[in-house]
């Protein structure tokens, strides 16, 4: 999406969990609500931007799992609902 600077360290992720609504899209929204939305993005375009950002995150995570760059928690490999 052109936002290479958006890297969530463990402390930032922990804060986002507190600020968000408990969903993946809620984390994305919390991030930009706290740190600022892209200037070219109008208020009415934010929900679509959040959805696309979350979908990109999911694709990237899936690729990392499939390539063995990260592993799932024990018991989640091939489990129902993981989507991987």
N, C-alpha and C positions, 0 to 999 in steps of 0.2 A: 504493500500500500504506500510505499515511499516514506515510511516512518522508522528508519533503522535505529533511531535513537530511543525507541520505545522498548526498553529492556526492563523487566521487572525483577529486581533482586528479591531475596527472601524477605527482608524487612518491608519493602514496598508491597509485595504480595500480601503479607500479613495485614498491613494497613488497609489494603483494598478489600480484603475479606470483611473487615469491620465496617467499612464505608458502603460497600455494595449491598445488594439485596439477596445475596446467596446464590445467584446464578452467574454463569459465564458472561452473558451480555451485561449483567449488572456490574461485574468487575471492570469491563471495558468502559462502561458509562462512568463509573466512579473514578477511574483513572483520569479521563478527560475532564470530568466535572471539577476535580481537584487541581489539575495541572494546566488546564486550558484546552479549549477545543481548537482545531486548525482554523486559521483565520479565514480561509476560503469557504468554510462550511457554514451554511445558514442554519439557524435553529431548527427549521422544519426538516432539514436533511440529516439531523443527528441520529434518529432511530435507524435509518438505513445504513449510515456509517457504522454505528455500533454493531448491527447485525453482520455487515461485511467484515468488520474487524474480528469479530468472534469466529466467524466461519473460516477466515484465514488462519487464525490461531489453531483451530481444530484440525485443519488440513496439515499445518506444520507439525503439530504434535503427532498426528497419525504417521506422517512420514518419518519422524524421528524414532518412533516406536518400531516401525517396520524395518528401519535401517539398523536397529540395535543401538542407537545413540543413547537411548534411555530405556529403562525397563518399567513395566507396570508393577504395582504392588503385588506381593504374593497373594495368590488366589484370584487375581483379576485377569490373568492370561487366559484368553479365550472365553471368559465368563460372559454371561448374558448382560446386555445393557452397556457394555464397554464401547461398542461400535468399532472395535479394532480387531 
